[in-house]
Amino acid sequence: MFANKTVFVIDDDAELRDSVCALVASMGCHAQSFASGEDFLAIAPPSARGVVVADLRMPGMSGLDLQAKLLQRNRFLPVIILTAYARTPITVRAIQGGAVTVIDKPYHDDILWDAIRDAMEKEEADWTAEQRRREICDRFATLTPDERAVADRILAGSPNKAIAYELRISLRTVEKRRQAVLAKMKAESVAELVGLLIEALNSQCP
């Protein structure tokens, strides 16, 4: 599960960066270190997958600032904050901003590794959910306006005869469009189609 992911270690303390990278390497994962959040944002590709381990206090961009930037860019990289200055407001702000956890320095290897593993699993789940959302939206985008009109009424539970009457089209035309909607959405049943249409609606697909 972790083979295609990287632990991005961001800290102005070179010794700490090396220590975290050594821990990650000992667990069979790839690590990459940066001296600042600015360096990371400038170099890491938008498609990068993995986990960010960032220090709270750094010259320039703080760990919380970096977390906010990642959120603005719609990245799915979970963030773990390391700090020697743990305070309840800081922890609350970090967690509310999407951080997986806040870990006090000096940290215990087992605690940090457990947090990284949990963050990896979260990233995988979030990435999989986003791929499904995009796939459903791509399918939904192939529907013509006429097919969407039928899909809307299927979602509302209207039978074919009612759809035909409301749209002022023949029953045969309704059936053809209904089959087209099923095929384009890759649904094998009306129940599955309704579920996909609800997902498309909740995902605010265009």
C-alpha positions in Angstrom: 0.0 0.0 0.0 2.9 2.4 0.8 5.1 1.6 -2.2 4.0 4.6 -4.3 4.0 7.0 -1.4 6.6 9.3 0.1 7.0 10.7 3.6 7.9 14.4 3.1 9.9 15.6 6.1 9.9 19.4 6.5 12.0 21.0 9.2 14.7 23.6 9.4 16.6 21.3 11.8 18.8 19.1 9.6 19.5 16.6 12.4 15.8 16.1 13.0 15.1 15.7 9.3 17.8 13.0 9.1 16.4 11.2 12.1 12.8 11.1 10.7 14.1 10.0 7.3 16.1 7.2 8.9 13.1 6.0 10.8 11.0 6.0 7.6 13.7 4.2 5.7 13.9 1.5 8.4 10.2 0.8 7.9 10.8 0.3 4.2 9.3 3.6 3.0 10.7 6.4 0.9 11.4 9.7 2.5 12.3 13.1 1.1 13.4 16.1 3.2 13.0 19.8 2.9 14.4 22.7 5.0 11.2 24.8 4.6 7.6 24.7 3.6 8.4 27.0 0.8 11.0 24.6 -0.6 8.5 21.7 -0.5 5.8 23.6 -2.2 8.2 24.8 -5.0 9.5 21.3 -5.7 6.9 18.7 -4.8 4.6 17.9 -7.8 0.8 18.4 -7.5 0.4 14.6 -8.0 2.7 13.7 -5.1 1.3 11.0 -2.9 2.2 10.3 0.7 2.4 12.1 4.1 3.8 15.4 5.3 5.7 15.5 8.6 6.3 19.2 9.4 7.7 21.1 12.3 5.4 23.7 13.8 7.9 26.5 14.1 10.2 27.2 11.2 11.6 30.4 9.7 9.1 31.7 7.2 6.2 29.4 6.7 5.1 27.5 9.8 3.8 23.9 9.8 0.2 25.2 10.2 0.7 27.7 7.3 1.9 24.9 5.2 -1.1 22.8 6.1 -3.4 25.6 5.1 -1.5 26.0 1.7 -1.9 22.3 1.0 -5.6 22.5 1.8 -6.0 25.5 -0.6 -4.3 23.4 -3.4 -6.7 20.6 -2.8 -3.9 18.2 -2.0 -4.8 14.9 -0.3 -1.5 14.8 1.6 -2.2 14.2 5.4 -0.1 16.4 7.7 1.5 15.4 11.0 2.8 18.3 13.0 5.8 18.0 15.3 6.3 20.6 18.0 8.3 21.3 21.1 5.7 24.0 22.0 2.5 22.0 22.3 -0.4 24.1 23.4 -4.1 23.3 23.4 -5.0 26.1 20.9 -2.3 25.0 18.5 -3.4 21.4 18.7 -7.1 22.4 18.1 -6.1 24.6 15.1 -4.0 21.9 13.6 -6.7 19.2 13.9 -9.4 21.5 12.7 -7.2 22.3 9.7 -7.0 18.6 8.8 -3.8 17.4 10.6 -3.8 13.8 11.4 -2.2 14.5 14.8 0.2 16.7 16.7 3.3 15.0 18.2 5.4 16.5 20.9 9.2 16.7 20.6 11.2 14.8 21.5 9.0 12.1 19.9 9.1 8.3 20.4 9.8 6.4 17.2 6.8 4.0 17.7 4.4 6.9 18.2 5.6 8.7 15.1 5.6 5.6 13.0 2.1 4.7 14.1 1.0 8.2 13.1 2.7 7.9 9.7 1.1 4.6 9.1 -2.4 5.9 10.0 -1.8 8.9 7.8 -0.8 6.7 4.9 -4.0 4.7 5.3 -6.1 7.9 5.4 -4.3 9.2 2.2 -5.1 5.9 0.4 -8.8 6.1 1.4 -9.1 9.8 0.5 -7.3 9.3 -2.9 -9.5 6.3 -3.7 -12.7 8.2 -2.8 -11.5 11.1 -5.1 -10.8 8.8 -8.0 -14.3 7.3 -7.7 -15.8 10.8 -7.5 -14.0 11.9 -10.7 -15.0 8.7 -12.5 -18.7 9.1 -11.6 -18.6 12.8 -12.6 -16.9 11.8 -15.9 -19.7 9.3 -16.6 -22.4 11.9 -15.6 -20.8 14.4 -18.0 -21.5 12.1 -20.9 -25.3 12.3 -20.5 -27.1 14.6 -22.9 -29.6 17.2 -21.5 -32.4 15.0 -22.6 -30.9 12.0 -20.8 -30.3 14.1 -17.7 -34.0 15.1 -17.7 -34.9 11.4 -17.7 -32.2 10.7 -15.0 -33.6 13.4 -12.8 -37.1 11.8 -12.9 -35.7 8.3 -12.4 -34.0 9.7 -9.2 -37.3 11.1 -8.2 -38.9 7.7 -8.5 -41.2 8.5 -11.5 -42.3 5.5 -13.6 -41.7 5.6 -17.4 -45.3 6.6 -18.2 -45.2 9.6 -15.8 -41.8 10.6 -17.3 -43.2 10.4 -20.8 -46.2 12.5 -19.9 -44.2 15.1 -18.1 -41.6 15.5 -20.8 -44.2 15.1 -23.6 -42.3 12.3 -25.3 -43.3 8.8 -26.2 -42.9 5.9 -23.9 -40.5 4.3 -26.3 -38.3 7.4 -26.2 -38.3 7.3 -22.4 -37.2 3.7 -22.5 -34.4 4.4 -25.0 -33.1 7.3 -22.9 -33.4 5.3 -19.8 -31.2 2.5 -21.3 -28.7 5.1 -22.5 -28.5 6.5 -18.9 -27.9 3.0 -17.5 -25.2 2.3 -20.1 -23.4 5.6 -19.7 -23.4 5.5 -15.9 -22.3 1.8 -16.1 -25.2 0.7 -13.9 -26.6 -2.8 -14.1 -29.8 -2.0 -12.3 -32.1 0.9 -11.5 -31.1 0.6 -7.8 -27.4 0.9 -8.7 -28.2 3.8 -11.1 -30.0 5.7 -8.4 -27.0 5.2 -6.0 -24.7 6.6 -8.7 -26.9 9.5 -9.4 -27.1 10.4 -5.7 -23.2 10.2 -5.6 -23.1 12.5 -8.6 -25.5 14.9 -7.0 -23.6 14.9 -3.7 -20.3 15.4 -5.5 -21.8 18.5 -7.3 -20.8 17.1 -10.7 -21.2 19.7 -13.4 
